[in-house]
Amino acid sequence: MSTPILGSRHTYTRPEYVDAETHREISDFLALESELLDDRRFHDWVELVAGDFTYQMPTPKTPDTPFKPHFDDRSMLIDESRWSLALQWFRRFDEDIYEMAWGENPPVRFRHFITSVRATRTVDPDAFTVKSNAVLVGTRQSDLPKYITGERTDRLERREGELVLTRRWAVLDQVVIDFPQLRILL
């Protein structure tokens, strides 16, 4: 359904959101994912993502006009795969090398807040595009918490009856990033 925007020549097309049961399933998946990340259960989190998973975070920027994207998609802050996350990012938390992972010691405590979940079907009936707003809070020792916010666009697919995350595109709201570390899963 297209609805004209007042005072504009543009029309708004309302997305066709998933049904309530599918939305609940997707929301439960995102809540579990956040819990695993917050609890540092990274090896369990990896089981929620597909083998061909990609995670990209473009470099934020402030354009001269509000009609242009607030990011540069030619330059990535983060451009990772399931393989690089599991064998490079998460390896630093393994007990045998943790004492040498100075960037993680003392550890940053994270808390994910995922809101405004909007899930739509794709051409593939077993795939969904899921947009959500995310707030990530990071606290190291007794320092004041630091916040980072953004919008995520995920692709979830049903494979062998289970939802898996196949792609994450996260766009930060901040251009100047004041956060305990940049190795984050928003």
N, C-alpha and C positions, 0 to 999 in steps of 0.2 A: 504494500500500500504506500503510495507516495503522498506526502502531505507538504503543501507549500510552507516555506518559512516566511513569517511575516516580514514584509518589506524587502523581500529578496526574490530574485528570479530562479533561485535554486529550489529543488525539491528534496525532501528527505525520504529515503526509502527505509522503512522499518525492517530490521533483520528478522529472519524467521528463526526464532530461538527454539531450542530443543524442548521436549515435553518435560514436565515436572519430575518424573522418575529418573530420566537421563540426567537432568540438571543436578539432582540429589547425588547420583552416582559420581558425577564429575566433581562436585563440591567435596564429597567424601575423599576422592582420590587426591585432590589438592590439599586437603587437611592432613591426610596421611603423609604426603610428600613433605609438607612443612614440618610436621612432627619429627620425621626422620632426619631432616637437615638440622633442626634446632637441637636434637639430641645427639648430633654428631655420629649418626648411624649411616655413614656414607656408603658402606658396602651393601647395606640393605636398600638405600636409595637407588643405587645403580640398577638394582633389579626391577625398578619401576620404569626404566627408560629402555627404549629399543636399541638394538645394536647399531642402527644407522642414525642415532640421535645426534642433533647439532644444537649448540647453545651459542647464540650470538648477542652481543651487546654493542651497538654502534656508539661512536664517540658523540657525546652531547654537544650541542652548539646553540648559540643564540642568533637566529637569523634576523635580518633587517626588517622582515615582514612577518606577521603572524600566520600568513598563508603558506609558508614554506615549512618543511619538517624541522623539528628541533634536534636533529641529529644528522651526522654525516655517515651515510651507509657505505662509503668507500674506505672508512677507517674504523676498525673494531677495537674496543677496549678488551672484549673477550670474544674469542672465536674458538670454540672447543667442540670435541666429540665425546662420545661415551668412553672411548679408549683413552683419550688424553686426561679426562677427568679421573677415571679409575686408576690409571697407572702413573699419573704425574701429580695431579692435585691431591687426591686422597691418600696417596702413598705416604705423604708426610705425617699422617696421623697414625701410622702403624707403630706399634710399640718399639720395634727394633731401631727405628730412626727418629722417633719423636723428640728425644732429648737434643738432637742436632737441628731440629726444625725451628730455628730461632724466631721466625716470624709468627709461629704458632704458640710460643711459650713465653709468657703465660697465655693461655688460650683466650680468644675472643668469644664471648657468649652471644649467640644470635637468637633473635626472635622474629619469626615471619608473621606478618598480618596480610592476609589475602582477602580482598573485598571486591564488591561489584562484579561478581563472576557473570560473564555473558557468554553463553555457549550456543553456537550455531552448527547446523549440519553442513557437510560439504557434499560434493558430487558423489563421493564414496559414502554409502550409508553407515559404514563402520568407522568413519573419521569425523572429528569435530574440531572446529576452530574455537578456542577458548581465550577470550580476553579477560584480563583481571587487573585490578590495581594492587600494587604491592608496596608494603612498607617493611623495610628490614632495619631492625635495631641491633646495633653492635655495642657491646660493653666489654672493656678490658679492665680487669682488676677493679679498682674503686674509681676509675675515671667516669665522668658523666657519659651517659649513653649518646651515641651518634646515630643519626637517622639517614636513611637513603630511601627515596621513593621513585616509583616508576610504573609504567604500564607493561604488562607481559602479554604477548600473543603466543599461545601454545597450540600445538597440534597434538591431539590425543587420538589414538586409534585403538579399536578393539581387535586384539589379536589373541586367538585361541580362547575367546570368551573373557579376556581380561583387558582393562584399559592400560595402555602404555603411553609414555610421553615420547614423541618422535622429534619434536622441534620446540625450541624456546627462543623467542626474539624479545629481548627486554630493552626498553628505552627508558633511560633515567630522566628524571625531571631536573636534576641539578647539573649545572655545567662545571662548577667547581666542586670537586668531590672531597669532602672532609670525612673520611671513614677510616677505621682502624686498619683495614686492608682492602685490596681490590679483588682478591680471589673470593668472589661471592657468587652464590647461586641465588639470584633474586627470585 
